[in-house]
């Protein structure tokens, strides 16, 4: 199966997760939508990954979904999000991804997230500092490798 992994990543977390998926699939190609473009018609499976910032998916991913909605409904599609508050992942999907796309998805999941202050810039750095002060110190924000493994396994079964 010819697979395209489209993702948006500013700080590197979503790219890390996309790379982990890419390593577990055959015939897959990664594209950072922030600086690359690829014709999705050439692919059998489309995987779309996005960070969540302030409850919202990346703007370019949102625009991509809306402008390609009919094509995506006719393909095998899977979604992943990276977020620090992974307990809210289902709500993030409901708020950001059109229902008909989610209903048609092979799988959608969260891969958790990470906070690396050295990769934050400008307003994002300020917001992360403010939010970090209110995070329960016992709550570990991390990439959920077991979710990535389960996601890749499910895709390889297709």
Secondary structure in CASP SS format (residue, H / E / C, confidence):
PFRMAT SS
TARGET T0000
AUTHOR 0000-0000-0000
METHOD secondary structure of the structure
MODEL  1
X C 1.00
X C 1.00
X E 1.00
X E 1.00
X E 1.00
X E 1.00
X E 1.00
X C 1.00
X C 1.00
X C 1.00
X C 1.00
X C 1.00
X H 1.00
X H 1.00
X H 1.00
X H 1.00
X H 1.00
X H 1.00
X H 1.00
X H 1.00
X H 1.00
X H 1.00
X H 1.00
X H 1.00
X C 1.00
X C 1.00
X C 1.00
X E 1.00
X E 1.00
X E 1.00
X E 1.00
X E 1.00
X C 1.00
X C 1.00
X C 1.00
X C 1.00
X C 1.00
X C 1.00
X C 1.00
X H 1.00
X H 1.00
X H 1.00
X C 1.00
X C 1.00
X E 1.00
X E 1.00
X E 1.00
X E 1.00
X E 1.00
X E 1.00
X E 1.00
X E 1.00
X E 1.00
X C 1.00
X C 1.00
X E 1.00
X E 1.00
X C 1.00
X H 1.00
X H 1.00
X H 1.00
X H 1.00
X H 1.00
X H 1.00
X H 1.00
X H 1.00
X H 1.00
X C 1.00
X H 1.00
X H 1.00
X H 1.00
X H 1.00
X H 1.00
X C 1.00
X C 1.00
X E 1.00
X E 1.00
X E 1.00
X E 1.00
X E 1.00
X E 1.00
X E 1.00
X C 1.00
X C 1.00
X C 1.00
X H 1.00
X H 1.00
X H 1.00
X H 1.00
X H 1.00
X H 1.00
X H 1.00
X H 1.00
X H 1.00
X H 1.00
X H 1.00
X C 1.00
X C 1.00
X H 1.00
X H 1.00
X H 1.00
X H 1.00
X H 1.00
X H 1.00
X C 1.00
X C 1.00
X E 1.00
X E 1.00
X E 1.00
X E 1.00
X C 1.00
X E 1.00
X C 1.00
X C 1.00
X C 1.00
X C 1.00
X H 1.00
X H 1.00
X H 1.00
X C 1.00
X C 1.00
X H 1.00
X H 1.00
X H 1.00
X H 1.00
X H 1.00
X H 1.00
X H 1.00
X H 1.00
X H 1.00
X H 1.00
X H 1.00
X H 1.00
X C 1.00
X C 1.00
X C 1.00
X C 1.00
X C 1.00
X C 1.00
X C 1.00
X C 1.00
X C 1.00
X E 1.00
X C 1.00
X H 1.00
X H 1.00
X H 1.00
X H 1.00
X H 1.00
X H 1.00
X H 1.00
X H 1.00
X H 1.00
X H 1.00
X H 1.00
X H 1.00
X C 1.00
X C 1.00
END
